[in-house]
Amino acid sequence: MEEKISITLPIKDKPVFERRIFWDVDFDKIDYDLRAAFVIERVFERGDVQDIRNCRRYYGDDKVREVLLNAKFLPLTRIYLASAVIDRPIEDFRCYTLRQLNPELYPY
C-alpha cells in the first residue's frame, strides 16, 4: 500500500509595521502576500529601521531586492538607503534611472 505523506508549511506571522506607514489604506485589511510590492515599497519609503528589518524578515532579501530594483518611485534619500541595505549600486534601481531621465525644473 502507498502511504500518503502530507506536508504542512508553517504559517508566517504577519509582520509588525507602524500604522502611520499605511495611513491612506485600511491597515487591518492589507494582504501582505498579494500586495507584497506595495508593502515593500511603502515600508522603504516611509518606514524606520525596525520596519525595514521586519519587512526583510517577512519577505526575505531576494524578494525585497527584486521589488526595490523595479520600483517606479522612491525618494532619493531612500534610494541610497535601499542601495546600502541590498548592496547594489544606485544605478541598478529603476526609480533612479527614471529620475535621471526626467530632471526637475531649474529653480529660478
C-alpha positions in Angstrom: 0.0 0.0 0.0 1.1 3.5 -0.7 1.3 5.9 2.1 0.3 9.5 1.6 2.7 12.0 3.1 1.2 15.4 3.9 3.5 18.3 4.3 2.2 21.4 6.1 4.1 24.6 5.7 4.4 26.8 8.7 2.2 29.9 8.5 4.2 33.0 8.7 3.1 35.6 11.3 2.1 39.0 9.9 4.9 41.5 10.0 4.6 44.3 12.5 4.6 47.7 10.9 3.7 51.2 12.2 0.2 52.1 11.2 1.4 55.6 10.0 3.2 54.0 7.1 -0.1 52.9 5.6 -2.1 56.0 6.5 -4.1 56.0 3.3 -5.4 52.4 3.2 -7.3 50.2 5.6 -4.4 48.8 7.7 -6.3 45.8 9.0 -7.2 44.6 5.5 -3.8 44.6 3.9 -3.0 41.3 2.2 0.8 41.1 2.8 1.3 38.3 0.3 -0.9 39.6 -2.5 0.3 43.2 -2.3 3.9 42.4 -1.5 5.4 45.0 -3.9 3.2 47.8 -2.5 4.0 46.9 1.1 7.8 46.7 0.5 7.9 50.0 -1.4 5.8 51.7 1.2 7.9 50.4 4.1 11.2 51.6 2.4 9.6 54.9 1.5 8.1 55.8 4.9 9.3 53.2 7.5 12.0 53.4 10.1 14.8 50.9 10.7 12.7 48.4 12.7 10.0 48.4 9.9 12.6 47.7 7.3 14.0 44.8 9.4 10.6 43.3 9.8 10.0 43.7 6.1 13.2 41.8 5.3 12.5 39.2 7.8 9.0 38.5 6.4 9.7 38.7 2.7 13.3 37.6 2.5 16.2 39.5 0.9 15.6 38.1 -2.6 12.0 39.4 -2.8 12.9 42.8 -1.2 15.8 43.2 -3.7 13.6 42.3 -6.7 10.8 44.8 -5.7 13.2 47.6 -4.8 15.2 47.3 -8.0 11.9 47.5 -10.1 10.1 50.2 -8.1 9.0 53.2 -10.1 9.5 55.7 -7.3 11.4 56.1 -4.1 12.7 59.4 -2.7 16.4 60.0 -3.4 17.4 59.5 0.2 15.6 56.2 0.4 17.2 55.0 -2.9 20.6 55.5 -1.1 19.2 53.6 1.9 17.9 50.8 -0.2 21.2 50.6 -2.1 23.0 50.1 1.2 20.5 47.6 2.5 20.6 45.3 -0.6 24.2 46.1 -1.5 23.6 47.2 -5.1 24.7 50.5 -6.8 22.0 53.1 -7.2 22.4 52.9 -11.0 20.7 49.5 -10.8 17.5 51.0 -9.4 14.7 51.6 -12.0 13.5 54.6 -10.0 17.0 56.2 -10.1 17.2 55.8 -13.8 13.7 57.3 -14.3 14.7 60.2 -12.1 17.8 60.8 -14.4 15.6 60.7 -17.5 13.2 63.3 -16.0 15.2 66.0 -14.4 13.5 68.6 -12.2 12.9 72.1 -13.3 15.6 74.7 -12.6 14.7 76.8 -9.6 14.6 80.4 -10.8 
